């Protein structure tokens, strides 16, 4: 789809992919509290520097149309210079949608055979736009960190983020675990470069007061 949309070759190996195995019920709970939902999204964006393509779970605002796509329904959202945001939605699973897609392909093939042509319309690449790594992405981030429950922890994390030019938009501390003497911090950042964010997370994980970075999600929309 990125190849079709941007008329350049985007290969599978150039697309950053992440699964959903690290997500927990806490992430969905905190998303609701913050006014978001979590969706597994495939996103391709083009800037002056090139294209960034990725597949990963992400926070999107509850009021976004994509947030309401559930069950067997799939959606494709396109943002154009002149059209603005356009959303195409429909059933992507089940007997009827599958048979419709198969019949449509057979009709296309039959039409091509009758016309004596392999393709009815040229759709291939017309240019050579660079495909960039995800470290060039710029967006907001959600981070859930398990830390020692003692004074000064948030200041250390904030300082580490600041050292990488990442600023905090909001932070909340969840209920402490008196047994393990740990607490959970939920952090939302302002827009930042992915490469800087990843470097900050590595430094945060190395802090003595941090037990682990439990979750990290991009905030889209």
Secondary structure, 3 states (H helix, E strand, C coil): CHHHHHCCCCCHHHCEECCCCCCCHHHHHHHHHHCEEEEEEEEEEECCCCEEEEEEEEEEECCCHHHHCCCCEEEEEEEECCCEEEEEEEECCCHHHHHHHHHHHHHHHHHHHHHCCCCCCCCCCCCCCCEECHHHCEEEEEEEEEEECCCCHHHHHHHHHHHCCCCEEEEEECCCECCCCEEEEEEEECCEEHHHHHHHHHHHHCCCCEEEEEEEEEEEC
